[in-house]
Each structure stands twice: as C-alpha cells, then as structure tokens.
Amino acid sequence: MLFLDVFMPDRDGLELLGLLQKHVYDGQIVMMSGADPLYLNIAAASAKARGLRLAGILAKPCRKREIEDLLQRLAGPA
C-alpha cells in the first residue's frame, strides 16, 4: 500500500501516478493532500482512470484514527 501525497517537494503526484501506471503497480494507493479537496478528488479520479487501485483519500492533516479506520475498512470484518 502506498500513501501518496499529491504535492511532493520535487515531483507532482499526478506525474508519479503516470510512473506507477507505466510500471504496472498493482498495490493499493491512498491519496493524501492538504490542498483544495477538489484537487485531491481530481487526483483520485486520475488514479482510477489509469487503472490504479485507489484505496481511499485523506485530507491533511489527518489524524491517526482516520488512518486506522481506513486500514480497518480495507481489511474487512474481523
């Protein structure tokens, strides 16, 4: 599972999505950003359009509990 911040210091998250698609990344991706939620939703839609497995989106700053809830949902019933 990859937690991807849409805005990284040296690379744009959308550019990284293209690289993940090119290398046929088959793990799950959680998109994260402190930017405008609209941009985060556009990035998530781009991941889906590229055939990448979007596990969820998190607005930053996110709390530990939000991450735990997401991971628990992905794991399914206990």
BAVEXGU-817909 format. One line per field, with one value per residue (C-alpha): residue in one letter; x, y, z. Coordinates in steps of 0.1 Angstrom, whole numbers, always signed. Each point is the difference from the previous one (the first is absolute). Layout:
N
aa (A | ...) $
X (X | ...) $
Y (Y | ...) $
Z (Z | ...) $
END
This chain:
78
aa (M | L | F | L | D | V | F | M | P | D | R | D | G | L | E | L | L | G | L | L | Q | K | H | V | Y | D | G | Q | I | V | M | M | S | G | A | D | P | L | Y | L | N | I | A | A | A | S | A | K | A | R | G | L | R | L | A | G | I | L | A | K | P | C | R | K | R | E | I | E | D | L | L | Q | R | L | A | G | P | A) $
X (+0 | +13 | -10 | +5 | +1 | -13 | +25 | +35 | +31 | +16 | -28 | -36 | -22 | -18 | +34 | +7 | -33 | +11 | +32 | -19 | -23 | +31 | +16 | -34 | -2 | -27 | +0 | -26 | +4 | -12 | +0 | +8 | +2 | -4 | -10 | -35 | -22 | -10 | +36 | +2 | -32 | +14 | +32 | -20 | -21 | +33 | +13 | -32 | +1 | +35 | -12 | +17 | -16 | -11 | -6 | -11 | +7 | +10 | +1 | +30 | +6 | -15 | -3 | +14 | -36 | -9 | +28 | -9 | -36 | +10 | +23 | -27 | -25 | +24 | +8 | -37 | -19 | +21) $
Y (+0 | +34 | +32 | +27 | +37 | +18 | +28 | -11 | +22 | -12 | -17 | +4 | -28 | -3 | -5 | -28 | -16 | -2 | -17 | -25 | -8 | -4 | -25 | -18 | +7 | -23 | +10 | +23 | +37 | +25 | +35 | +28 | +37 | +32 | +18 | +9 | -31 | +4 | -6 | -30 | -14 | +7 | -19 | -29 | -1 | +1 | -30 | -20 | +10 | -14 | -33 | +4 | -14 | +30 | -11 | +34 | +37 | +19 | +38 | +12 | +5 | -34 | -16 | -33 | -12 | +8 | -21 | -29 | +2 | -1 | -30 | -18 | +5 | -14 | -30 | -9 | -16 | -13) $
Z (+0 | -10 | +18 | -26 | +7 | -31 | +6 | +6 | +1 | -33 | -18 | -8 | +13 | -34 | -16 | +24 | -8 | -36 | +11 | +21 | -30 | -22 | +24 | +5 | +37 | +14 | +36 | +16 | +1 | +26 | -13 | +25 | -2 | +20 | -33 | -11 | +3 | -37 | -11 | +22 | -16 | -35 | +9 | +13 | -32 | -20 | +20 | -8 | -36 | -2 | +13 | +33 | +32 | +21 | +36 | +12 | +4 | +31 | +5 | +18 | +28 | +7 | +34 | +10 | +5 | -36 | -13 | +24 | -11 | -37 | +6 | +20 | -28 | -26 | +22 | +2 | +28 | +29) $
END
